[in-house]
Amino acid sequence: MSKSRSPVAAEPVEHAYVGFGSNLGSGAVNFAAAVAGIAARGYEVLRQSSLYRSEPWGGAEGGDFTNAVLEVRRRGTARGFLHDLLTL
């Protein structure tokens, strides 16, 4: 992760890469909701990949997966960021 100092805050700003995968409902709708939820918690979504479909493997049940990656600018601890992601 790259670090730089924010001109507004004394804590470091980091770029995090978040993998996304869903095989429930509409993957595109779920992805849009995840992006909106991340932004609503004050994180800046810098870039997002295209959406990719993949077949489930390794015993996963359900339909095809929709996969993508986000680049997010975050502050605070990695644990706090993970908590925010898990509670979207």
N, CA, C and O atoms as a GROMACS GRO file, in nm:
protein
  352
    1MET      N    1   0.083  -0.116   0.000
    1MET     CA    2   0.000   0.000   0.000
    1MET      C    3   0.088   0.124   0.000
    1MET      O    4   0.190   0.130   0.070
    2SER      N    5   0.051   0.220  -0.077
    2SER     CA    6   0.126   0.345  -0.077
    2SER      C    7   0.072   0.435   0.033
    2SER      O    8  -0.047   0.435   0.062
    3LYS      N    9   0.162   0.513   0.094
    3LYS     CA   10   0.123   0.604   0.200
    3LYS      C   11   0.164   0.745   0.164
    3LYS      O   12   0.270   0.767   0.106
    4SER      N   13   0.081   0.839   0.196
    4SER     CA   14   0.114   0.980   0.185
    4SER      C   15   0.045   1.052   0.299
    4SER      O   16  -0.046   0.997   0.361
    5ARG      N   17   0.088   1.171   0.326
    5ARG     CA   18   0.027   1.248   0.434
    5ARG      C   19  -0.086   1.333   0.378
    5ARG      O   20  -0.070   1.399   0.275
    6SER      N   21  -0.198   1.329   0.445
    6SER     CA   22  -0.311   1.411   0.405
    6SER      C   23  -0.286   1.555   0.446
    6SER      O   24  -0.236   1.580   0.556
    7PRO      N   25  -0.318   1.651   0.360
    7PRO     CA   26  -0.300   1.790   0.400
    7PRO      C   27  -0.398   1.833   0.508
    7PRO      O   28  -0.376   1.935   0.574
    8VAL      N   29  -0.507   1.758   0.526
    8VAL     CA   30  -0.610   1.796   0.622
    8VAL      C   31  -0.592   1.725   0.756
    8VAL      O   32  -0.616   1.784   0.861
    9ALA      N   33  -0.549   1.601   0.752
    9ALA     CA   34  -0.539   1.521   0.874
    9ALA      C   35  -0.394   1.478   0.897
    9ALA      O   36  -0.316   1.469   0.802
   10ALA      N   37  -0.360   1.453   1.022
   10ALA     CA   38  -0.225   1.412   1.055
   10ALA      C   39  -0.201   1.264   1.033
   10ALA      O   40  -0.086   1.220   1.030
   11GLU      N   41  -0.306   1.185   1.017
   11GLU     CA   42  -0.288   1.041   0.998
   11GLU      C   43  -0.259   1.009   0.852
   11GLU      O   44  -0.302   1.082   0.762
   12PRO      N   45  -0.188   0.901   0.828
   12PRO     CA   46  -0.153   0.867   0.690
   12PRO      C   47  -0.275   0.828   0.607
   12PRO      O   48  -0.374   0.776   0.659
   13VAL      N   49  -0.265   0.854   0.479
   13VAL     CA   50  -0.368   0.813   0.384
   13VAL      C   51  -0.311   0.694   0.308
   13VAL      O   52  -0.198   0.700   0.260
   14GLU      N   53  -0.388   0.588   0.297
   14GLU     CA   54  -0.343   0.469   0.228
   14GLU      C   55  -0.440   0.432   0.118
   14GLU      O   56  -0.559   0.464   0.123
   15HIS      N   57  -0.387   0.365   0.019
   15HIS     CA   58  -0.471   0.310  -0.086
   15HIS      C   59  -0.489   0.162  -0.056
   15HIS      O   60  -0.392   0.090  -0.033
   16ALA      N   61  -0.613   0.118  -0.056
   16ALA     CA   62  -0.644  -0.022  -0.033
   16ALA      C   63  -0.712  -0.077  -0.158
   16ALA      O   64  -0.782  -0.004  -0.229
   17TYR      N   65  -0.691  -0.203  -0.184
   17TYR     CA   66  -0.755  -0.270  -0.297
   17TYR      C   67  -0.852  -0.373  -0.241
   17TYR      O   68  -0.813  -0.461  -0.164
   18VAL      N   69  -0.977  -0.360  -0.281
   18VAL     CA   70  -1.084  -0.443  -0.225
   18VAL      C   71  -1.138  -0.532  -0.335
   18VAL      O   72  -1.186  -0.484  -0.438
   19GLY      N   73  -1.130  -0.663  -0.313
   19GLY     CA   74  -1.188  -0.759  -0.407
   19GLY      C   75  -1.335  -0.777  -0.378
   19GLY      O   76  -1.377  -0.780  -0.262
   20PHE      N   77  -1.414  -0.790  -0.483
   20PHE     CA   78  -1.558  -0.805  -0.471
   20PHE      C   79  -1.600  -0.930  -0.547
   20PHE      O   80  -1.550  -0.956  -0.657
   21GLY      N   81  -1.690  -1.007  -0.489
   21GLY     CA   82  -1.746  -1.122  -0.557
   21GLY      C   83  -1.885  -1.150  -0.504
   21GLY      O   84  -1.909  -1.146  -0.384
   22SER      N   85  -1.977  -1.179  -0.595
   22SER     CA   86  -2.115  -1.207  -0.555
   22SER      C   87  -2.177  -1.305  -0.654
   22SER      O   88  -2.161  -1.291  -0.775
   23ASN      N   89  -2.248  -1.402  -0.600
   23ASN     CA   90  -2.327  -1.489  -0.687
   23ASN      C   91  -2.472  -1.498  -0.639
   23ASN      O   92  -2.543  -1.594  -0.668
   24LEU      N   93  -2.513  -1.397  -0.566
   24LEU     CA   94  -2.652  -1.388  -0.518
   24LEU      C   95  -2.719  -1.268  -0.582
   24LEU      O   96  -2.662  -1.158  -0.581
   25GLY      N   97  -2.836  -1.286  -0.636
   25GLY     CA   98  -2.908  -1.175  -0.698
   25GLY      C   99  -2.833  -1.122  -0.818
   25GLY      O  100  -2.764  -1.196  -0.888
   26SER      N  101  -2.847  -0.992  -0.841
   26SER     CA  102  -2.778  -0.927  -0.952
   26SER      C  103  -2.641  -0.879  -0.907
   26SER      O  104  -2.631  -0.793  -0.819
   27GLY      N  105  -2.535  -0.934  -0.965
   27GLY     CA  106  -2.400  -0.895  -0.928
   27GLY      C  107  -2.375  -0.747  -0.951
   27GLY      O  108  -2.310  -0.682  -0.870
   28ALA      N  109  -2.428  -0.693  -1.062
   28ALA     CA  110  -2.407  -0.551  -1.093
   28ALA      C  111  -2.476  -0.463  -0.988
   28ALA      O  112  -2.419  -0.361  -0.947
   29VAL      N  113  -2.595  -0.500  -0.946
   29VAL     CA  114  -2.668  -0.423  -0.844
   29VAL      C  115  -2.595  -0.432  -0.710
   29VAL      O  116  -2.580  -0.332  -0.640
   30ASN      N  117  -2.549  -0.552  -0.674
   30ASN     CA  118  -2.476  -0.570  -0.548
   30ASN      C  119  -2.346  -0.490  -0.548
   30ASN      O  120  -2.310  -0.430  -0.447
   31PHE      N  121  -2.277  -0.488  -0.662
   31PHE     CA  122  -2.152  -0.413  -0.672
   31PHE      C  123  -2.178  -0.263  -0.657
   31PHE      O  124  -2.105  -0.195  -0.585
   32ALA      N  125  -2.280  -0.213  -0.724
   32ALA     CA  126  -2.314  -0.070  -0.714
   32ALA      C  127  -2.349  -0.034  -0.569
   32ALA      O  128  -2.312   0.073  -0.521
   33ALA      N  129  -2.420  -0.122  -0.500
   33ALA     CA  130  -2.455  -0.097  -0.360
   33ALA      C  131  -2.330  -0.097  -0.272
   33ALA      O  132  -2.320  -0.016  -0.180
   34ALA      N  133  -2.236  -0.186  -0.300
   34ALA     CA  134  -2.112  -0.190  -0.223
   34ALA      C  135  -2.031  -0.062  -0.244
   34ALA      O  136  -1.980  -0.005  -0.148
   35VAL      N  137  -2.020  -0.016  -0.368
   35VAL     CA  138  -1.948   0.108  -0.397
   35VAL      C  139  -2.015   0.226  -0.325
   35VAL      O  140  -1.946   0.309  -0.265
   36ALA      N  141  -2.147   0.233  -0.332
   36ALA     CA  142  -2.220   0.340  -0.264
   36ALA      C  143  -2.201   0.334  -0.113
   36ALA      O  144  -2.185   0.438  -0.048
   37GLY      N  145  -2.202   0.214  -0.057
   37GLY     CA  146  -2.182   0.198   0.088
   37GLY      C  147  -2.043   0.240   0.132
   37GLY      O  148  -2.028   0.303   0.237
   38ILE      N  149  -1.943   0.207   0.053
   38ILE     CA  150  -1.806   0.247   0.085
   38ILE      C  151  -1.794   0.399   0.082
   38ILE      O  152  -1.736   0.459   0.172
   39ALA      N  153  -1.849   0.460  -0.021
   39ALA     CA  154  -1.845   0.607  -0.033
   39ALA      C  155  -1.924   0.673   0.080
   39ALA      O  156  -1.883   0.777   0.132
   40ALA      N  157  -2.037   0.614   0.119
   40ALA     CA  158  -2.120   0.672   0.225
   40ALA      C  159  -2.048   0.671   0.360
   40ALA      O  160  -2.079   0.751   0.448
   41ARG      N  161  -1.952   0.581   0.376
   41ARG     CA  162  -1.875   0.576   0.501
   41ARG      C  163  -1.754   0.670   0.497
   41ARG      O  164  -1.670   0.669   0.587
   42GLY      N  165  -1.745   0.750   0.392
   42GLY     CA  166  -1.641   0.853   0.386
   42GLY      C  167  -1.514   0.813   0.315
   42GLY      O  168  -1.416   0.888   0.317
   43TYR      N  169  -1.512   0.696   0.254
   43TYR     CA  170  -1.394   0.653   0.179
   43TYR      C  171  -1.408   0.700   0.034
   43TYR      O  172  -1.519   0.708  -0.019
   44GLU      N  173  -1.296   0.729  -0.028
   44GLU     CA  174  -1.297   0.774  -0.167
   44GLU      C  175  -1.263   0.657  -0.258
   44GLU      O  176  -1.155   0.598  -0.248
   45VAL      N  177  -1.356   0.623  -0.347
   45VAL     CA  178  -1.331   0.518  -0.445
   45VAL      C  179  -1.256   0.584  -0.561
   45VAL      O  180  -1.311   0.668  -0.631
   46LEU      N  181  -1.131   0.545  -0.579
   46LEU     CA  182  -1.046   0.606  -0.680
   46LEU      C  183  -1.065   0.544  -0.818
   46LEU      O  184  -1.075   0.614  -0.919
   47ARG      N  185  -1.070   0.412  -0.821
   47ARG     CA  186  -1.086   0.341  -0.948
   47ARG      C  187  -1.161   0.211  -0.923
   47ARG      O  188  -1.160   0.157  -0.812
   48GLN      N  189  -1.224   0.163  -1.028
   48GLN     CA  190  -1.288   0.033  -1.019
   48GLN      C  191  -1.264  -0.042  -1.149
   48GLN      O  192  -1.260   0.018  -1.257
   49SER      N  193  -1.247  -0.171  -1.137
   49SER     CA  194  -1.227  -0.254  -1.255
   49SER      C  195  -1.360  -0.276  -1.325
   49SER      O  196  -1.467  -0.239  -1.275
   50SER      N  197  -1.352  -0.336  -1.439
   50SER     CA  198  -1.473  -0.385  -1.505
   50SER      C  199  -1.529  -0.500  -1.422
   50SER      O  200  -1.459  -0.558  -1.339
   51LEU      N  201  -1.655  -0.532  -1.446
   51LEU     CA  202  -1.715  -0.649  -1.383
   51LEU      C  203  -1.684  -0.771  -1.468
   51LEU      O  204  -1.692  -0.766  -1.590
   52TYR      N  205  -1.647  -0.880  -1.402
   52TYR     CA  206  -1.614  -1.004  -1.471
   52TYR      C  207  -1.701  -1.117  -1.417
   52TYR      O  208  -1.728  -1.123  -1.297
   53ARG      N  209  -1.744  -1.203  -1.504
   53ARG     CA  210  -1.821  -1.321  -1.464
   53ARG      C  211  -1.727  -1.440  -1.459
   53ARG      O  212  -1.638  -1.456  -1.543
   54SER      N  213  -1.748  -1.525  -1.359
   54SER     CA  214  -1.671  -1.648  -1.349
   54SER      C  215  -1.760  -1.758  -1.293
   54SER      O  216  -1.851  -1.733  -1.214
   55GLU      N  217  -1.732  -1.880  -1.337
   55GLU     CA  218  -1.807  -1.995  -1.288
   55GLU      C  219  -1.762  -2.029  -1.147
   55GLU      O  220  -1.644  -2.013  -1.114
   56PRO      N  221  -1.854  -2.075  -1.063
   56PRO     CA  222  -1.814  -2.116  -0.928
   56PRO      C  223  -1.725  -2.240  -0.935
   56PRO      O  224  -1.739  -2.323  -1.025
   57TRP      N  225  -1.634  -2.252  -0.841
   57TRP     CA  226  -1.546  -2.369  -0.835
   57TRP      C  227  -1.518  -2.401  -0.690
   57TRP      O  228  -1.551  -2.324  -0.600
   58GLY      N  229  -1.456  -2.514  -0.667
   58GLY     CA  230  -1.420  -2.553  -0.530
   58GLY      C  231  -1.540  -2.588  -0.444
   58GLY      O  232  -1.533  -2.578  -0.322
   59GLY      N  233  -1.649  -2.630  -0.505
   59GLY     CA  234  -1.766  -2.670  -0.429
   59GLY      C  235  -1.864  -2.557  -0.399
   59GLY      O  236  -1.965  -2.580  -0.332
   60ALA      N  237  -1.835  -2.436  -0.447
   60ALA     CA  238  -1.928  -2.325  -0.425
   60ALA      C  239  -2.058  -2.351  -0.499
   60ALA      O  240  -2.056  -2.392  -0.615
   61GLU      N  241  -2.167  -2.327  -0.433
   61GLU     CA  242  -2.297  -2.347  -0.495
   61GLU      C  243  -2.353  -2.215  -0.544
   61GLU      O  244  -2.310  -2.109  -0.500
   62GLY      N  245  -2.446  -2.222  -0.635
   62GLY     CA  246  -2.509  -2.102  -0.688
   62GLY      C  247  -2.468  -2.078  -0.831
   62GLY      O  248  -2.400  -2.160  -0.894
   63GLY      N  249  -2.510  -1.965  -0.881
   63GLY     CA  250  -2.481  -1.930  -1.019
   63GLY      C  251  -2.342  -1.872  -1.036
   63GLY      O  252  -2.259  -1.878  -0.945
   64ASP      N  253  -2.318  -1.816  -1.154
   64ASP     CA  254  -2.190  -1.752  -1.183
   64ASP      C  255  -2.164  -1.636  -1.086
   64ASP      O  256  -2.258  -1.572  -1.038
   65PHE      N  257  -2.038  -1.612  -1.060
   65PHE     CA  258  -1.996  -1.499  -0.977
   65PHE      C  259  -1.975  -1.375  -1.062
   65PHE      O  260  -1.936  -1.384  -1.178
   66THR      N  261  -2.003  -1.260  -1.005
   66THR     CA  262  -1.962  -1.131  -1.060
   66THR      C  263  -1.847  -1.084  -0.973
   66THR      O  264  -1.860  -1.075  -0.851
   67ASN      N  265  -1.732  -1.054  -1.037
   67ASN     CA  266  -1.611  -1.016  -0.965
   67ASN      C  267  -1.561  -0.881  -1.011
   67ASN      O  268  -1.581  -0.842  -1.126
   68ALA      N  269  -1.496  -0.809  -0.921
   68ALA     CA  270  -1.438  -0.679  -0.953
   68ALA      C  271  -1.339  -0.641  -0.843
   68ALA      O  272  -1.332  -0.708  -0.740
   69VAL      N  273  -1.265  -0.534  -0.866
   69VAL     CA  274  -1.171  -0.480  -0.768
   69VAL      C  275  -1.189  -0.329  -0.761
   69VAL      O  276  -1.207  -0.263  -0.863
   70LEU      N  277  -1.183  -0.276  -0.640
   70LEU     CA  278  -1.188  -0.132  -0.618
   70LEU      C  279  -1.056  -0.084  -0.560
   70LEU      O  280  -0.994  -0.155  -0.480
   71GLU      N  281  -1.012   0.033  -0.600
   71GLU     CA  282  -0.902   0.101  -0.533
   71GLU      C  283  -0.965   0.212  -0.449
   71GLU      O  284  -1.037   0.298  -0.501
   72VAL      N  285  -0.938   0.209  -0.319
   72VAL     CA  286  -1.003   0.298  -0.225
   72VAL      C  287  -0.897   0.375  -0.146
   72VAL      O  288  -0.798   0.317  -0.103
   73ARG      N  289  -0.918   0.504  -0.129
   73ARG     CA  290  -0.832   0.585  -0.041
   73ARG      C  291  -0.895   0.580   0.097
   73ARG      O  292  -1.014   0.611   0.114
   74ARG      N  293  -0.815   0.542   0.196
   74ARG     CA  294  -0.869   0.530   0.331
   74ARG      C  295  -0.776   0.594   0.433
   74ARG      O  296  -0.657   0.612   0.408
   75ARG      N  297  -0.833   0.628   0.548
   75ARG     CA  298  -0.760   0.674   0.665
   75ARG      C  299  -0.794   0.579   0.779
   75ARG      O  300  -0.888   0.500   0.770
   76GLY      N  301  -0.719   0.588   0.885
   76GLY     CA  302  -0.748   0.505   1.002
   76GLY      C  303  -0.679   0.371   0.992
   76GLY      O  304  -0.589   0.351   0.911
   77THR      N  305  -0.722   0.280   1.076
   77THR     CA  306  -0.658   0.150   1.084
   77THR      C  307  -0.714   0.054   0.980
   77THR      O  308  -0.826   0.068   0.934
   78ALA      N  309  -0.633  -0.045   0.946
   78ALA     CA  310  -0.679  -0.150   0.856
   78ALA      C  311  -0.795  -0.226   0.919
   78ALA      O  312  -0.890  -0.264   0.850
   79ARG      N  313  -0.787  -0.249   1.048
   79ARG     CA  314  -0.895  -0.320   1.119
   79ARG      C  315  -1.026  -0.242   1.112
   79ARG      O  316  -1.132  -0.302   1.092
   80GLY      N  317  -1.020  -0.111   1.128
   80GLY     CA  318  -1.139  -0.028   1.119
   80GLY      C  319  -1.198  -0.029   0.979
   80GLY      O  320  -1.320  -0.033   0.962
   81PHE      N  321  -1.111  -0.027   0.879
   81PHE     CA  322  -1.156  -0.033   0.741
   81PHE      C  323  -1.224  -0.167   0.713
   81PHE      O  324  -1.330  -0.172   0.653
   82LEU      N  325  -1.161  -0.276   0.758
   82LEU     CA  326  -1.222  -0.409   0.741
   82LEU      C  327  -1.357  -0.415   0.810
   82LEU      O  328  -1.452  -0.469   0.753
   83HIS      N  329  -1.368  -0.361   0.929
   83HIS     CA  330  -1.496  -0.360   1.000
   83HIS      C  331  -1.602  -0.287   0.916
   83HIS      O  332  -1.714  -0.335   0.902
   84ASP      N  333  -1.566  -0.173   0.862
   84ASP     CA  334  -1.660  -0.098   0.780
   84ASP      C  335  -1.704  -0.178   0.658
   84ASP      O  336  -1.822  -0.178   0.622
   85LEU      N  337  -1.611  -0.248   0.595
   85LEU     CA  338  -1.646  -0.329   0.478
   85LEU      C  339  -1.740  -0.443   0.516
   85LEU      O  340  -1.837  -0.470   0.445
   86LEU      N  341  -1.712  -0.509   0.626
   86LEU     CA  342  -1.793  -0.624   0.667
   86LEU      C  343  -1.932  -0.586   0.716
   86LEU      O  344  -2.020  -0.671   0.723
   87THR      N  345  -1.952  -0.459   0.748
   87THR     CA  346  -2.084  -0.416   0.798
   87THR      C  347  -2.161  -0.337   0.695
   87THR      O  348  -2.259  -0.271   0.729
   88LEU      N  349  -2.120  -0.343   0.569
   88LEU     CA  350  -2.196  -0.276   0.462
   88LEU      C  351  -2.332  -0.339   0.447
   88LEU      O  352  -2.411  -0.297   0.362
   0.00000   0.00000   0.00000
